[in-house]
């Protein structure tokens, strides 16, 4: 009997313990989304090719955003499940902002999704357009209509004809259009708790010194033929979360900047 036990022990030592499988159960998107423990972050949505319309999604495919066929609503999906709809978008051409801001939470994720609204106007010999973004707060654990948390100016470009005769061309040194351009860049300050949003804008005119509220049919000098930065409409604002209103509030009012933002 002892001899038999000794032989069995030798066989176990030679073979070693039974091999353990290194395979793990595939991790679902839901598990991946719920397991995040990261600070808020900005991410660029991945959009389909122009010839193949479809939703724009986060790189991991957790969130997707798409316009409806009538262009008046935006649908939002989480883990391939429709979770919310933004409707009654109003006038203008609407689209999906290319950025999203993601905030992981213990049992899911909150996200700020932007819808763009573009207004266009045509002039005789010119035209203009202005685009603003409205950010909506959406939660993976709450259903219902999303909440508009912030609206900010994104871009604008206006071109107004300024020469109507050869005399005008000479007086204006062949600078025969007044140009107003505006860009807004929104970024995330995750160092604060809760995180803050920072808007930086740059507004310029060409030629220098023009205004839509003034008569610009005057002689230009050589020094006027340059792109000039407008200090009143080139600004920086920091938006902080206001729990009472469930919106982001700026540290100072935003100027109207109608020369740029009202085409």
HELIX and SHEET records of a PDB file:
HELIX    1   1 UNK A    2  UNK A   15  1                                  14    
HELIX    2   2 UNK A   29  UNK A   34  1                                   6    
HELIX    3   3 UNK A  166  UNK A  171  1                                   6    
HELIX    4   4 UNK A  222  UNK A  224  5                                   3    
HELIX    5   5 UNK A  258  UNK A  261  1                                   4    
SHEET    1   A 8 UNK A  41  UNK A  44  0                                        
SHEET    2   A 8 UNK A  93  UNK A 105 -1                                        
SHEET    3   A 8 UNK A 108  UNK A 123 -1                                        
SHEET    4   A 8 UNK A 126  UNK A 139 -1                                        
SHEET    5   A 8 UNK A 147  UNK A 161 -1                                        
SHEET    6   A 8 UNK A 177  UNK A 189 -1                                        
SHEET    7   A 8 UNK A 196  UNK A 206 -1                                        
SHEET    8   A 8 UNK A 228  UNK A 229 -1                                        
SHEET    1   B 9 UNK A  41  UNK A  44  0                                        
SHEET    2   B 9 UNK A  93  UNK A 105 -1                                        
SHEET    3   B 9 UNK A 108  UNK A 123 -1                                        
SHEET    4   B 9 UNK A 126  UNK A 139 -1                                        
SHEET    5   B 9 UNK A 147  UNK A 161 -1                                        
SHEET    6   B 9 UNK A 177  UNK A 189 -1                                        
SHEET    7   B 9 UNK A 196  UNK A 206 -1                                        
SHEET    8   B 9 UNK A 236  UNK A 242 -1                                        
SHEET    9   B 9 UNK A 247  UNK A 250 -1                                        
SHEET    1   C 4 UNK A  56  UNK A  57  0                                        
SHEET    2   C 4 UNK A  63  UNK A  67 -1                                        
SHEET    3   C 4 UNK A  74  UNK A  78 -1                                        
SHEET    4   C 4 UNK A  81  UNK A  86 -1                                        
END                                                                             
